[in-house]
């Protein structure tokens, strides 16, 4: 990174990394873990960027544009905004992470990685690092956005919403990007996550024309329930690392735990280790000197040594110790607390060192049984709390007397790592916004002693009951306006389904015997009023039509299902509330098969969008419930079998469990028996059988799939909208048959069917590239058989068109690049035109850049490109070209480990290249390597 004229280079400034986590009340200790940088505005002091003059306390925007500029800025402000965070900063300790920041800086500047993921255990200082990087990239003009995911409430946790939140940050920092953001708001509604990333982040940043990639920092990634979905979608931006890069922090290494789709993302992971003993010791020396010791009984050098050892290099442990020692009005003098701490034999790196520290701290802060009871109520409620409330409203919600709440808050300030946002000190905030995750996990762990153990289920249950009480007393005049409600009523309207979902069992029998059931009966006359107010908070334009469609006999279950349907039409942004409505519906009436089916589809659809196995498993459970409620001869029993089968197949595609696939096939067969005229049932059974054929290679399985696909095609005559898919499906199965037995009739029919499918997909059809690629593929199979150059040229023409329809950063562009590169290599070998070979290599290089390791199809791209280099070597005799081919081919066996179906092919290709070089150079090292690989091949 180039230096700024009046400042040292960014690399030098990176090395000034400091300890301390901003925030904490006046009684909190200077922390080793500063609050993460949230926005450019949050900590800026008199920094001028573009047409913004920014001060830490005020943001003044100097508008030079006209009405359109004002309108666009107003549109920007309608995007989701990051929750407010503390702006208080603690002093940094110099050079505490110098080796880490040097390595991270070097990696960012020298690589094309899209994602740099910093991972490490709780309390290691990841948020500290994120805050520091935020400041440094901001000062160098390279910060795109910075968000802390640990404080994002449930209604803002969907991936689409987080992307828009990042976009709002981008627009706030870089006003020149606002027009592109507004363009995305107009064009990207209801589109895929990949399209959201492109429209809301990439294109606005590209419009700035910055010479270096701008940086998006996302702290506490693993505290966001949808982080796996987001990571998988990032693969679409692999080729955009010159425009944007993502710095992510979290406790887990997404590559190590095989996050779905992570193998397709261009990612570098960095393990953050403990803080050095020297830095921890310096921290203790500095802040122990500030403790108000009694009778001169200060910490000794031996105490500092012991504290340093016990900390295990975790900043959160050290700052918690200082917080306890510095807390005013403690019943025990600091030296007694210190003696107890240093007497511990449990180092943080041991079995429960951090947990023991929390236990001892809580025992001192809440020594009596009454104090512990109110602590559990207070902390349990704040863990479940979704929005900040006044002390009076929180008292009503939690059952904690209002006069005790400030006292509890004051005591807990010793364990806070962040202070409340300015001006909100008299509010009660969600626990995640103030406390370290390790403390919250300790309180909810099954091994925590009863005095401090918190059940989030019970907390949600209690809050849900209070919400129902508030809803039963809604003022009639509030029917058409949320603004007429009190703050607690607004909270109850919005979050009752969320708390009921998380605080009640799914069993209808248990629900019917619960307080929730009787409380809900009190709402019999107000549930439509609640529904209107609830929907108005998310989709105000939908309220009138919902009220018009409502019937006199609609009950709460039908109302909840209707709300879920309308929320689902918003494109996934409100999925958390959608599923909560349906979960409550099946609790109220466990015998409603339609509600269970709706719930299954809600989970299954989101699972398909996100690749989340758990969602598919939940879909299976819900669909099974619906099936059980539709005994033979129920007219929809076939639908339920089909739903269960589809969810099981989705599970199989995630975990590869053949038993699950077998059960899915059995359910598909039952669906076909009950509804033999349903083309979709026949097609999906055939697809499941093709999955099975890939495993067992049984020709009878493939033959049955082909027969079913023929029947499905017959049920979709022209102009059926799904006929192209049936044509493609049957053609693909016939091509599999040709590859198995060489039957030219099967291949000819596959070509014919793919031509028919392509004819039904004109240039304006979004699926046309699929048909183009499919037809080109079977034409190449035909060329290999008949060597007719016209056949190959047609395939190339089709693949050029497909590539043109998939411009960067289309997620499937690498497929089209590979297909065309392979065809051009075939054409070169026919005519030996060097220009054709050069184009082949160029396309292969672009494809390889889009398939970073460990992309599942990278080995295909490697082999195509290596084969092209081999042809170039045969043409020009340059051994360095052959060396490059071998270098690429060596990666194939690394990606295709023992047991991989294509490992033998990769090894055979590598051996062929090594033999060619040995023939050319006579290097015995190649000979020995050849022998080693041939042993594995069994040659």
N, C-alpha and C positions, 0 to 999 in steps of 0.2 A: 504494500500500500504506500503510495507516495506521501511524503511529509507535507504538512501544511506550512505555509511560509513563517508563521509566528509560533509554531509549536514543534516539539520533537516528533519524530516519525511515530506512526501508529504502533509499530512493533515495539518501540521504546515505551510508549505510553501503556501498551498492553501489560508490560512487565510491572507496572505500578499497581497491580491488583491488590485489593484490600479486603480485610475482614469486616464484618459488621452487616447486620440486616436491618435496614431502616425501619423505624417505627418502634413502637412500644410506648406505653404511657410514661409519664414522668417518673414512675416508680420502677420501670423496667430497666434491666441492665443493658449497657451497650452490648449489642449483639454481634456475634460472629457471622450472622447470616442476614444480610441486608434484604429488604423487601425487593422483589424483582422489579425491574424497570417495566412500567406498563405502557406509557405513552411518551411520545416526544415532549408533550407539554408538561408531564408530571414533575420532571425534575429540572427542566431547562431554566437557565438564568440568563436573561438578556442575550439570547441567541437569535440572530436574524437569519431566516431562511426564506428565500423567494420574497413573497409579499407579506410575510407574517413577521410581526415583531412580538417575540415571546418572552414572557417573564414568569417566574415561578408562581406568582399569585394571580396574574391577570394575563389573558390572551387577547391581544388586539389584532384584528384583521383589517388590513388596509386594502380596500377593494378598489381596483383600478378598472374593473370591467363594468358592464352595464347591467340591465335587468336580467339578461340571460345568465350572467355570472352569479348574481344573487340567487336566482332560481336554482341553479345547479348546486350551490353551497347549501341551500335549504334542503334539497333532495338528499345530499350527503348526510345531513343530520338526522334523516329518518332511518338510516342504517343502525343495526345494533351497536351499542357502545360498550366499551369495557367497563365493568363495575368500578366505582371509585375506590382508590387505594390511598394509603397514607403517603404523604410526600416527605415525611421526616427522614433525614439521613443520619447515619452514624459514621463516625470517622473510620476511614480505611486503615489497615495496617499494611505498610508497603512491602512489596516483594513476596507476599505470602503464597502466591501461585505462579511465580515467574516461569518455572519449567513448563507448566501446563499451558499458560497463555502463549508462550513462544511456539510450542508445538501446534496449538490450534491456529495461531496466526499464520504460521508457515503452511499448514495444510490448506487453509482457506484460500490463500493467495496462489498456491501452486497447483491446485487440482481443479477438475471440472465436476466434482461431487455436487449433487443438488442438495443433499442433506448432510449435516454434520450433527451427529447425535452424541451428546455428553451424558453418560450414565454413571450411577454410583449409588450406594446405599443411602437411606434416609439420614439427613443431618450432615452429609459430607460437604455441603457448601455449593450445591448445583445452582440454587437460586441466587446465591452471592455472585457466582460467575456470570449468570445470565444478566443480572443487573449491571455488572461491570461492562460486559460486552455491549449492552444497550447504550450505556453512556459513551463508550469509545466509538462505536459505529455512528452514533448520533453526531458526535463532535467532528467526525471525519466526513459527514454528509452522506453516509452510506446506510443509514437505518431506514428500512421500509416500515417496519412495525414491530412492536414488542408487546406480548400479552402473557399474563399469568393465568394458566388454566385452572389453578386450584381454587379460584374464587368465582368461577363462572357458575351461575345458578342453573337449575335444571331446565328452565324454559329457554335458556340460551345455549344449551349444550349440543344441539344437533350440528353436524359438520357444516351444513349450509350456513347456519347462523354464525359459526366461528369464522368462516371464510369472509362473510360480510363484515364481521367485527374487525378483522385484519384490514379489510378494504377501507373501513372508516378511518382506521389509524393512518393508512397510506395517504388518504385524502387530506387528513389533518396535518400531516407532516409535509406533504408535497401537493400543494393546491393545484399545480399544473396537471396532476393526474385526475382531477375531479371529472372532467368531461368524459373520460373513458369509463370511470366508475359509474356515472349516470347512464352511460350507454349500456353497461352490463345490467343495471337495474331494469332497463327497458326490455332487454333481449334475453336475459338468462333465467327468467322465472320458470321454475319447474324443470330445469334442465339437470344434467348429471353433475356430480361433484367435479369431474374433470372439466366440464364446461364452466362451472363456477370458478374454479381455480384460474382458468385461462382468462375469463372475462373480468373477474373482480380483482385479481392480483397481477397476473403476468402482463396483460395488455396495458393497464394503467402505468405499471413500472416501465414497460417498453417505451411508452410515449414520452418518458422523461429523457430518453437518450443518454443515460448515464454511462460513462466509459467502463465502469466496473459494476458487477452485480450488486444490487441492493439486498439487504439482509432482513429477513423476517425471523424474530426470536420468539420461540414458544416455550415457556418455562412450565415445569410440572406436567409434562405430557401424559404420564401414566395416571395422573389424577383425573384425567378426562375420560369418561367412559367410552367415548367414540373415537379414541385415538387410533385404533387399528384401522378403522374405516378411512380416516384421513390419510394415514400413512400409505395405504394401498392406492388411494387416488393420486398421490404425489407422483407415481410412476409416469403419469402422462406428461409431467414437466421435466423429465430427465434431460431433454435437449435444450432446456431454457436456463441452464445454470449460468449463462453469460448475462442473464437479465435479473435473476433472483436466486438466492440461496436461503436455505432454512437451517437455523441453529435450534436444535431441540434439546431439552434436558428432561431426564426422567430416571427413575430408579432402575429400570430394566433395560437390557440391551435387546432391542427388537429383533435383531438378527439371531441372537442366541436362543430366544424363545419362539422363533419361527412365526413371527406375526404374519397373518395372512397377507400374501402379496408383497412382502418385504423384499423377496428375492428379485423383484422387478424394479426396485427403487435404487437409484444411484445414491448410495449412502456410505458414509464413513462413520464408524463408531469409535468413541474415545472414552476409556474408563477413567473416571476421576477418582484418585486415591485420597487417603487421609491428608489432612494438613500436617506439615512437619512439626516435630516436637519443638523446634526452636521458635516457630511462630506461635504455637499454643502457649508456650512458656512466656513469650513476650506479652501476649494478651493478658495472661493471668497477672504478671508483674504490674502491668499498667492499670488494670481495673480493680485488682485487690487493693491497690493503694488508695482507691477512691471510696472503698467501703467505710462506713461509719463504725469503726471498731469500738468496743466498750473496754474501759480500763486499760487501754493500750495493748490489749491482747490481739496482736496482728498475726497475719499468716506468716509462717516462717519459710525459709528457702526449701526445707524438707517438705512442707505442705505444698508448695508450688510444684516440686518434683513429683509428688504423689498425684496431685491433680492432673498434671500433664500426662502421667502414665495412665490414669483411669480414663481420661478422655478418649483414648484410642484414636486421637486425631480428628474427632468429630466436632465441628464448631458448635453444633446445637447443644451438645453436652456442656461445653465450656460456658456458653452464654447463659444456659439455664442455671448453672452454679452461681454465676455472678448475680443473676436475677434474684435468686433466693437470699444470697448474702446481703444484697442491697435493698431488699424490700423493707420499707419503713413499717414501724409498728408491729414488727414480728414479736411474738411472745418469747422467743428464744434469742439470746444475743448472737451476733454473727459467729463468734468463736465456737459456740456450741454446735451450730449448724455445720461449720467447717469440720469440726472434729468428727461428727457423724459421717460426713461425706468421705473424708480421707480414710476413715476406718473401714470403708467398703473394700471387699476383696474382689469385687466383680468389675473387671475392665469392660468398657463398652464393647469391645470386640468379643467378649465372652458371651455367656448364655443370655444374660438379661441385664446388662449394665445400665442401659438407658432406661429400661423399665423400672429398675430399682430406684434410680434417681427420681423418676416421676412419682413413684409410690411414696418415697420419703418426703418429697416436696409437698404432695397432696396431704399427707398425714400432718404436716406442720401447718399448712394453710387451712385445713378443715379438720381439726382434731376431734370434735365431738360427733356423736351419732346424728344429732339434729343437723349440724352443719354439713355432714356428709350426705344426708338425705336431700337437703336443698341443693347441694352441689350437683348431685345426680340428676335432679329434676332440671336444674338450670342448664347443665352441660348437655344433657340428653336433648332438650328442646332446641338448643342452639345448633347441635349437630344436624337435626332435622330441618331447622329453619331455612327458608328459601329466600327471604328478603329481610332487611333490617326493619325493626319495629320500635316504637317508643317503649319506654319502660312500662308504662301503664298497659299498653296492648300486649306486650310480652308477658306481663304478669297474668293477664286473663288467659292467654294462650297456654302458658306452662303450668299455672297453678302455684308459682312461686310468689310469695307476698312482695309487693312492689318495694317496700322499704328495705328488703333484704337484697334486692338485685344489685344496687350500687356496691354493697359490701362484698358480694360474691365477685362482681367484676373487678373490684380493687384487689382482692386476693389473687384472682386469676391473672392479673396483670404481670405478676412475677413470672408467669409461664408464657406470656405472649411474645411473639416474634414480630408482630406488626401492630401498629396502633390504629385506632379507628380513623376513617377519613376525617379531615378537618371539618369542624362544625357538627359532627355527629356523635360527640362524646356522650350525650344523654340518650343514645339509642342502644339497642341490643342488636348485635350483628351475628350473622352465621359464623359458626365456629371456624370454618375453613378460612375465613378472611383474617383471622387473628392468630391462630395457633398452628404450630408445626404439625404436619401429618403424622409424625411419629407419636405425638401425644394422643391424637385422636384414635390412632390404631391401638395404642396401649389401652385406652379406656374401653374399647369395644372388643378386645381380645378375650377369648373364652377362659384364659388362665388368670385374668385379672381378679383380684380378691373382691368380694361382694361389696365392700365399702365404697368402691369407686367404679365398679363395673357398670357399663351403660349398655342397655339394649336399644338399638336404633329402632327395632320393630315396635317395642313398647312406646318409644317416644313418638314415632309416627302415629301410632294408634291413639295416643292421648291427644295429639294435635288434631287428628281427624275428628275426634268427638267434639272438641271445642269448635272446630270449623262448622260442623253440622248444627251445633247450637246457635252459632251466628247466622247461618243460612235460614234457620227456621224463623228468625225474627227480622227478616229483610223488610224494610219499609216499602209499602206498595208503590209509592211515588218513584222508587228507584228502578222500576221495570225497564225504562228506556235510557238509563244513564248511570254509568259506574261512578260518575263524579259526585253523586248524591249520597254515596255510601261513606261510612266511616272507614278509616284505614284498615282496621282489623277485619271489617266485613269484606273489603276489597281483597284482602289476603285470603280470606276463607273462600270467596267465590272462585278465585284463580287456582288455589292449591289444594282444595279438598280432595279431588280425585287422586292427586299425587300422594297425599298422606294416607288416604284410605287404601290405595294399592300397596304401599310399602308397610302398612301397619295392620293388615288383616289377612287371615289365611284365605286361600282360594276356595276352600271347601264351602259349599252352600250350607251344609248342615251346621258348621261352626258359625257361619255368618248369621244364620237365623236365630242362634242363641246368644248373639253378642249384643252389646249396647249399641253398636253401630246400626243394627237392624231396627231396633226400636226408635233410635234417634232419627233415622231416615224416614220413618213413618210420620214423624212430626212435620216433614217437608212435603207431604202429599199435595198440599195446596200451593206450594211455592216452587216446585221443581222446574216448571217452565220459566218462571221468572229467573231462577238461578241460571238455567241454560242460556237464556238470552243475554244475561250479564256476562256469563263465562265466554260465550262466543264473541261478544262485542269486544272483549279484551284482545282477541287474536285476529278476528276477521269481521270487523264492524259492518262491512257491506253485505254480509251473509245473513245478518240477524232477521231482517224483514222477511226474506224468502223462507227462512226456517219457521218463523211464526206462521206464515201463510200456509205452509205445508203441514203444520202440526194438526193432529186430529184431537177430538174431544177425549178419546179414550187412550191417548198416548200415556204410557207410564214411564217411570224413571229408566227402565232398561231400554225401551225404544228411543227415549230421548238421548241417552248416553251413546247408543249406536249411531244415531243421526249426527251427534256432535263429532264422533270419531270419523264418520264418513267425510264430513266437511273439512275437518282438520287434515285428513289424508289428502285432500285435493290441493293442499298448499305446497306440495312438492317435498315433503319430508321435514320441513322446518319445525313442525310442531309434533313430531312423532312421539316424543315422550309423553305429551298430554293425550295424544290419540290412543296410545296403548293403555294409559292409565284409565281412560274412560271405559274402554272395553274390559279391562281387568275388573273394574268395579261392577260392570254389567253382569259378568258371569258369576260374581259373588252374590249379587242380589237374586238372580234367577239362574241357578245351576242347571236347570232343565231346558234352557233356551238354546237349541242346537245352532240357530242362526247366529246368536251372539258368540258362541264358541268358534264357529267358522270364521266370523269376522275377526276374532282375536288371532286365530291361526294365520289368516291371510295377512294381517298386520305384521306379525312376526316374520312370516316367510318372505314377504315382499321386501321388508327392510333387510332381512338376511341376504337376499339376492343382491341388494344394492351395496351392502357392506362387506359381504363375505364372512359374516360372523356365524360360526357354528352354533353357538348357544342360542341364537335366535331361531335357527332351523329346528333345534331340539325342542324349544318351547312351542314352535308351530306344530310339531308332531304331537305333543301332549294335547294341545287345544283341538287339533283335528281328530284325534282319537276320541276325545270327549264328545264331539259332535257326532262321530260315527256310532258311538254307543247309544246316543239318543235317537238314532234313526234305524231301528231294527227292521229287518225284512218284514213286509214289502214296502217300506217307506220309499216314496218316489225319488228322494234325494240321496238314498244310500250309496248309489254309484258315485255321486259327486264326492261324498265323504271318503270313499275308498281312494278315489283319484287324488284328493287333497292330501291324504296321509302318504300315498305313494310318492307324490311330488316332493313333499318335505323330507321323506326318507332318502330319496335320490339326492337331494341337495346336501343332506348330511354326508352321504357317501362321497360326494364330490369334494367335501372338505376333509374327511378323515380316511377315505379309502377302505372302510370296513365292508368286506364282501357280504357279511351276514346282514347288514343293513340294506345293501343292494338287493339281496335275495328276497328280503321281506317286502321291499318296495315293488319288486317285480310281481310278487304274489298279490299285492294290493292292486296293482295296475290290472292284473288278469281279472280280479273280481269286478273292477270298474267296467272292463270291456264286456264281461258276461252280462252285467246288469244294464249296460247301455252300448250295445254292439254297433250302433250307428253314429257314434261320436268319433269324428276323425281325430280330434285332439287326444282322446284316450288311446286310440290305436297308435298314433305317432309317438306318444310319450312312452308307451310300452316298448315300442321298437327301439327308441333311444336308450332305454334302460338295458335292453337286450344287447345292443351294440356295446354299451359299457361292459357288460359281462363277457362279450366276445373278445374284447381287448385283453381280458384276463385269462380266459380259458382256451381261446383259439379254436373253439368248437364250431365247425362249419354249420352244423344243424342250428346253432343259436343264430348265426348270421342269416341263414336261409329263412328262419322264422321272422326275423326282423324285416327282411326284404318283403316277405309276403304281407306283413302287417302294413308296411309303408305303401304297398300297392293298393291295399284296401282303403287306406286313408286318402290317397290321392283320388281314388274314384269317388269319394264322398265330398271332394272339393273341386267340382267342375268350374270351368271359367264362367263368370269372372270372380270367383271366390277370392277374397283379399288374401287368404293364407295359402293359395295354390302355389305361389313361388316357393314357399318354404317346404311344402310337400314334395315338389319337384326336386329341389336341392337335396332334401333328406334321402329320397330314394336313389338319386344319382350317386350320392356319397357312399351309400351302402353297396351299390353295384360296383363302384370303383374299388371298394374293399374286397369284394368278391373277385374282381379281376386280379388284384394284387396277390390274392391267395392262390388262384388256380389258373391264371392266364387266359381266361375265357374272353376272347375278343368280342363276342356278342354282348357280354356284360359291359365292356368298356364303350362300345359303340352306343349302347342305350344310355349310358351315363352321359356321354357327350350330348346326345340328343336332348335329354331331360334338362341338362344345364343350359342349353341354348334356349329352351322354352322358358325357363325361369328368368333368364336374362332379358328376354323379349317382354316379360311382364314387369320389368323394373327399368323404366326410362331414366335418362340422366338426372332428372329431378328427384328420383327415389333415393332415400338415404341408404338403402341396403344394396344399391347397385354395385359398389365395390366388392361385396361378398360374392355376388354372382359372377362378376368379372374374374375374380381370383379362382373361384371354383371351376369355371369353364377352362381357364388357362391351365389349371392343374391337370385336368384329364386330357387336354390336348397335348401336353408334354408327355404324358404316359403313352399317348398314341404315337407321338413322334419317336419316342424311344423304340417303338415297335416297328414303325414303317419308314422312319428316316425321311419323311416328306418335309422338305424345307418350308413349304407353304403352311403346313400345320404349325411348325415352330414360330414362324413369323406372325401368324394369327395370335398365338399365345402371347407373344411379346407385345403386340398391339393392345391386347386386352389388359395386360399388366401395366402398360404405360398409362392407360386410361384410369385404372384403379389407383395408381400412385398419384395421379393428378387430383383425384377426388379425396385424397388423404393428405393434405398439406400439414406441415409441422404446426402444432404439436399433436396431431391426431394420434390417439393411443395405439392404433393399429398400423401406423405408417411403417414400422420396422418390418411387418409381415409383407407388405407390398414391395418394399425395397429388397428383401431377401428373394421374393419370388422373381422379380425382374432381373436381379443379379444372376440368379441361377440360369434363367433362360438365355441371358446374354452370353454366359460362359458356354452354354451348349451351342449357341450360334457361332461364337468364335472358333470353337473346335471344328465346326463345319467349314468355315470359310477363311479362318486365320486372319481376320481383319483386326489389326492392332488397336484401332479406335474403339471397336466393340469391347475388346478386353479392358482398355483403359476405363471405359464407362462402367463396366462390370465391377472393377476394383473400387471406383469412386462410390458406387452405390453400396457396395459391401462395407466400406469404411463408415459410411453414414449409418447404415443399419447397426453396425457394431457399437457405435457411440450411443445408440438408442437402447441397447441391450447390455447394460453394465452387469458385471459379475455381482451376484450369482443368478442372473436372469435365467429362467428355466429353458429358454430356447436360444441362449447365447451360443451353445455348442454348435447349433445349426449354422448360425452366422459365421462363426469361426471357421468351420470346415469349408463353407462356400468361398470365403475370402482366401483361405489358405490354398484351396484348389485353384483359385484364379492366379495367385502368386506362383504356384507351380507351373501353370501354363506360361506365365510371363518369363519364368526362369528358362523353360524349354525354348522360348523364343529368343531371349537375349543372352543366356548363359551366365548371368550375373549371380554369383553364389550368395551375395547378400540378400537377394530376393528370395532364394530358397531358404536361407536362414530365417527370414521373416515368416515364411510359410510354416516352418517347423515350430517357431516360437508360438504362433497362433494355435497350431494343432496340439501342442503340449497341454494347452489349457483344457482341451476336450476331456481327457481322462480325469482331470481334477474336478470338473463339473459333473461328469457322469461317473460317479463312484461305483465300486463293485455292487452288482445287483441291478444297476440301471440298464434298461432295455437297449440303449444305444451305446453302451460302453464298448462292446466288442467292435462296433463300426468305427468308433473314434480311435481305438487302438490300432485297428488294421490300417486306417488312413495314415496315422502317425508313423507306423512301421514302413509304409510305402514311401513316405517322404524321406525318412531316415536312410532307407536303402538307396534312394536316388542320390542323396548327398554322399553316401559312402562310396558309391560308384564313381562319383565325380571327384572326391577329395581323398578317398582311401583312409580317412581318419578312423582309427581303431575304436575310439570312444563311441562312435555311432554304431559300430558292429556290436559292441558289448551291450549297448542299450537295446538294440534290436533283439538280441538274444533274451534279455530280461523280459521284454514285452511278449515275445513269442511263447515264453514259458506260461504266462498267464492265459494267452490265447489257446494254448494246448497244441501249438504247431510243432 
